[in-house]
Amino acid sequence: MSFSISGKTAIITGGANGIGLAIGRHFVDKGANVVFADMDEARLIKELGENDDSSNVRYFAGDLREKLTQANLISATIDAFEQIDILVNACRQIVPSDALNPDDDAVEMLLQQNLLTALRMSQQVARRMIKQSEGQTEGSAGTIVNISSIAARCTHPSLLAYSISSAALDQMTRSLALALAPHRIRVNALAFGSVMSASLKETLREHSDYRADIECHTPLGRIASAAELAEAVHYLACDGSAFMTGQIMTVDGGRTLLDPCAAPAH
């Protein structure tokens, strides 16, 4: 089996910052054509520069909660690279929630952002993957990787909404894997613990003592870099994992082996 993704075309949502940006850059370094998608156009341009038709990198700015924006993203990717081989749903948000406040809309917000956006993107991209693989009977027609969190299993009172949306994303991964397996499309997820994402950087700026707490509750004793997550996503996206589908792969430094409520995951 090959671990190469050279020449493959990937869409990375949430591609302007942190984890999504790191995954996209890793894919570019490995020779893939990559479309970085995010609603923060200024940040996309800052990180990637203006779109260059001669390169293997493009950016797409828009609100991916909207179905029309998703359709436009797919069209832009086809116009640039003619096909879609990999979708990485890395667009995600964390907000605190009040478990006892019936007026708190965090659950609805994060289900829309973290679950439904990934679901609709997966459905639309899968339709394209099925179409472009017509007449083929062997090999992969495409791969979808969802970025989840160990918060689906190791929850915290202030992360009610994030935990619910993460758990729902994991179950969506399993369900889509079964639905798309006959079409030779694999769907997996990567659940991470504490990774130096944009949201965690902000948290550490506000709570300087939080780093020690995270490291204390992580057996490997440190916070992962976003690049380490990118390596794991690469594995799930390439043919080296060709017999994996419907799996939630955990990258957490051993965090879930300890007390699940010791500290929230980011």
C-alpha positions as CSV (number, residue, x, y, z in Angstrom):
1,M,0.0,0.0,0.0
2,S,1.1,3.5,-0.8
3,F,1.2,6.3,1.8
4,S,1.6,8.9,-1.0
5,I,-1.0,11.6,-1.5
6,S,1.0,13.3,-4.3
7,G,-1.3,14.4,-7.1
8,K,-4.4,13.9,-5.0
9,T,-6.8,16.8,-4.6
10,A,-8.0,17.7,-1.1
11,I,-10.5,20.2,0.4
12,I,-9.6,21.3,3.9
13,T,-12.3,23.2,5.7
14,G,-11.3,25.4,8.6
15,G,-8.1,26.0,6.7
16,A,-7.2,29.5,7.8
17,N,-6.0,28.7,11.3
18,G,-4.5,26.1,13.6
19,I,-5.3,22.5,12.9
20,G,-6.9,23.0,9.5
21,L,-4.0,25.2,8.3
22,A,-1.4,22.7,9.5
23,I,-3.2,19.8,7.8
24,G,-3.4,21.7,4.5
25,R,0.2,22.8,4.6
26,H,1.3,19.2,5.3
27,F,-0.7,18.0,2.3
28,V,0.8,20.6,0.1
29,D,4.3,19.6,1.2
30,K,3.4,16.0,0.3
31,G,2.5,17.0,-3.2
32,A,-1.3,17.2,-3.0
33,N,-3.5,19.8,-4.6
34,V,-5.1,21.6,-1.7
35,V,-8.1,24.0,-1.4
36,F,-8.1,25.8,1.9
37,A,-11.6,26.8,2.8
38,D,-12.6,29.2,5.6
39,M,-14.9,32.2,6.2
40,D,-11.9,34.3,7.2
41,E,-10.7,35.5,3.8
42,A,-8.2,38.0,5.3
43,R,-6.5,35.3,7.2
44,L,-6.4,32.9,4.2
45,I,-4.7,35.6,2.1
46,K,-2.2,36.3,5.0
47,E,-1.3,32.7,5.3
48,L,-1.4,31.6,1.7
49,G,-1.2,34.7,-0.5
50,E,-3.4,35.4,-3.5
51,N,-4.7,32.5,-5.6
52,D,-2.1,31.5,-8.2
53,D,-3.4,29.4,-11.1
54,S,0.0,27.8,-11.6
55,S,0.3,26.4,-8.1
56,N,-1.2,23.4,-6.3
57,V,-2.7,25.7,-3.6
58,R,-6.0,27.6,-3.7
59,Y,-8.1,29.3,-1.1
60,F,-11.9,29.7,-0.9
61,A,-13.6,32.1,1.4
62,G,-17.2,31.7,2.5
63,D,-19.6,30.6,5.2
64,L,-19.7,26.8,4.9
65,R,-22.8,26.6,7.0
66,E,-24.6,27.6,3.8
67,K,-25.4,24.9,1.2
68,L,-24.8,27.3,-1.7
69,T,-21.4,28.2,-0.4
70,Q,-20.5,24.5,-0.2
71,A,-21.7,23.9,-3.7
72,N,-19.6,26.9,-4.9
73,L,-16.5,25.5,-3.1
74,I,-16.9,22.1,-4.8
75,S,-17.3,23.9,-8.2
76,A,-14.2,26.0,-7.6
77,T,-12.2,22.9,-6.7
78,I,-13.3,21.1,-9.8
79,D,-12.5,24.2,-11.9
80,A,-9.0,24.3,-10.4
81,F,-8.0,20.6,-10.2
82,E,-10.8,18.7,-12.1
83,Q,-11.5,16.2,-9.2
84,I,-11.8,15.7,-5.5
85,D,-10.1,12.8,-3.8
86,I,-10.0,13.9,-0.1
87,L,-12.2,15.9,2.1
88,V,-11.0,16.9,5.6
89,N,-13.8,18.5,7.7
90,A,-11.6,20.5,10.1
91,C,-14.0,23.4,10.5
92,R,-14.9,23.4,14.2
93,Q,-15.7,25.7,17.1
94,I,-15.6,25.5,20.9
95,V,-17.8,27.6,23.1
96,P,-18.6,27.2,26.8
97,S,-22.1,26.2,27.6
98,D,-24.3,26.3,30.7
99,A,-25.8,22.9,31.3
100,L,-28.7,24.3,33.4
101,N,-29.6,27.3,31.3
102,P,-32.6,26.6,28.9
103,D,-31.9,29.8,27.1
104,D,-28.3,28.8,26.3
105,D,-28.2,28.1,22.5
106,A,-24.6,26.7,22.5
107,V,-25.8,23.2,21.6
108,E,-27.8,24.4,18.6
109,M,-24.8,26.6,17.5
110,L,-22.2,23.8,17.7
111,L,-24.4,21.2,16.1
112,Q,-24.8,23.5,13.2
113,Q,-21.1,24.4,13.1
114,N,-19.4,21.1,14.0
115,L,-21.9,18.5,12.8
116,L,-24.2,19.7,10.1
117,T,-21.6,21.6,8.2
118,A,-19.4,18.5,8.1
119,L,-22.4,16.3,7.1
120,R,-23.5,18.5,4.3
121,M,-20.0,18.9,2.9
122,S,-19.5,15.1,3.1
123,Q,-22.8,14.5,1.3
124,Q,-22.0,16.9,-1.5
125,V,-18.4,15.8,-1.9
126,A,-19.4,12.1,-1.8
127,R,-21.8,12.7,-4.7
128,R,-18.9,14.2,-6.7
129,M,-16.6,11.3,-5.8
130,I,-19.2,8.8,-6.9
131,K,-19.7,10.6,-10.2
132,Q,-16.0,10.9,-11.1
133,S,-15.4,7.2,-10.3
134,E,-18.1,5.9,-12.6
135,G,-17.0,2.9,-14.5
136,Q,-14.2,2.0,-12.0
137,T,-14.6,-1.1,-9.9
138,E,-11.3,-1.2,-8.0
139,G,-9.4,1.2,-5.7
140,S,-10.6,4.0,-3.6
141,A,-13.1,6.5,-5.0
142,G,-12.3,9.0,-2.2
143,T,-11.7,9.5,1.5
144,I,-13.3,11.7,4.1
145,V,-11.7,12.6,7.4
146,N,-13.6,14.3,10.2
147,I,-11.8,16.2,12.9
148,S,-13.4,15.2,16.2
149,S,-12.4,15.4,19.8
150,I,-12.0,13.1,22.9
151,A,-14.6,15.4,24.4
152,A,-17.1,13.0,22.8
153,R,-16.1,10.5,25.5
154,C,-14.4,12.6,28.2
155,T,-16.8,15.5,28.9
156,H,-16.7,18.4,31.2
157,P,-19.6,20.5,32.6
158,S,-18.6,23.6,30.7
159,L,-18.2,21.8,27.4
160,L,-21.7,20.2,27.2
161,A,-22.4,21.6,23.7
162,Y,-18.9,20.7,22.4
163,S,-19.1,17.2,23.8
164,I,-22.6,16.6,22.3
165,S,-21.5,17.9,18.8
166,S,-18.3,15.8,19.0
167,A,-20.2,12.6,19.9
168,A,-22.7,13.3,17.1
169,L,-19.8,13.8,14.6
170,D,-18.4,10.4,15.6
171,Q,-21.7,8.7,15.0
172,M,-22.1,10.5,11.7
173,T,-18.7,9.2,10.7
174,R,-19.8,5.6,11.4
175,S,-23.1,6.0,9.6
176,L,-21.6,7.6,6.5
177,A,-18.9,4.9,6.4
178,L,-21.6,2.3,6.0
179,A,-23.6,4.2,3.5
180,L,-20.6,5.0,1.3
181,A,-18.6,1.8,1.6
182,P,-20.5,0.3,-1.5
183,H,-19.2,3.3,-3.5
184,R,-15.6,2.7,-2.3
185,I,-15.5,5.9,-0.3
186,R,-13.9,5.6,3.2
187,V,-15.0,7.8,6.1
188,N,-13.0,8.0,9.3
189,A,-12.5,10.5,12.1
190,L,-9.6,11.7,14.2
191,A,-10.3,12.5,17.8
192,F,-7.7,14.6,19.5
193,G,-6.9,15.6,23.0
194,S,-5.0,18.8,23.7
195,V,-3.4,20.2,20.5
196,M,-1.9,23.6,20.2
197,S,-4.9,24.9,18.1
198,A,-5.9,28.5,17.8
199,S,-8.6,28.1,20.5
200,L,-6.2,26.5,22.9
201,K,-3.6,29.2,22.4
202,E,-6.3,31.8,23.3
203,T,-7.2,29.8,26.4
204,L,-3.6,29.6,27.5
205,R,-3.2,33.4,27.1
206,E,-6.2,33.9,29.4
207,H,-5.3,31.2,31.9
208,S,-1.5,30.7,32.1
209,D,-1.8,28.0,34.7
210,Y,-3.9,25.8,32.4
211,R,-0.9,24.4,30.6
212,A,0.4,22.6,33.7
213,D,-3.1,21.2,34.3
214,I,-3.2,19.7,30.8
215,E,0.3,18.3,30.9
216,C,-0.5,16.7,34.3
217,H,-3.5,14.9,32.9
218,T,-1.7,13.7,29.7
219,P,0.5,10.7,30.3
220,L,3.0,11.8,27.6
221,G,3.2,15.1,29.6
222,R,2.9,17.6,26.8
223,I,0.5,19.3,24.4
224,A,0.7,18.1,20.8
225,S,1.6,20.3,17.9
226,A,-0.9,20.7,15.1
227,A,1.7,19.1,12.7
228,E,1.4,15.9,14.7
229,L,-2.3,15.8,14.0
230,A,-1.6,16.4,10.3
231,E,0.5,13.3,10.1
232,A,-2.4,11.2,11.5
233,V,-4.8,12.8,9.1
234,H,-2.4,12.0,6.2
235,Y,-2.6,8.3,7.2
236,L,-6.3,8.2,7.2
237,A,-6.5,10.0,3.9
238,C,-3.9,7.8,2.0
239,D,-4.1,4.2,0.7
240,G,-2.0,3.0,3.6
241,S,-5.3,2.9,5.6
242,A,-7.3,1.4,2.7
243,F,-9.0,-1.2,4.9
244,M,-10.1,1.3,7.5
245,T,-13.5,2.9,7.5
246,G,-15.9,4.0,10.2
247,Q,-13.1,4.3,12.7
248,I,-12.5,7.0,15.3
249,M,-8.7,7.2,15.7
250,T,-7.5,8.7,18.9
251,V,-4.5,11.0,19.2
252,D,-4.4,12.3,22.7
253,G,-1.0,11.4,24.4
254,G,-2.9,8.8,26.5
255,R,-5.3,11.3,27.9
256,T,-8.4,9.0,27.7
257,L,-6.5,6.4,29.8
258,L,-6.9,8.6,32.8
259,D,-9.8,10.1,34.7
260,P,-12.1,11.3,31.9
261,C,-13.3,14.3,33.8
262,A,-10.0,15.5,35.1
263,A,-9.6,18.3,32.5
264,P,-11.5,19.4,29.4
265,A,-10.0,18.7,25.9
266,H,-9.4,21.4,23.3
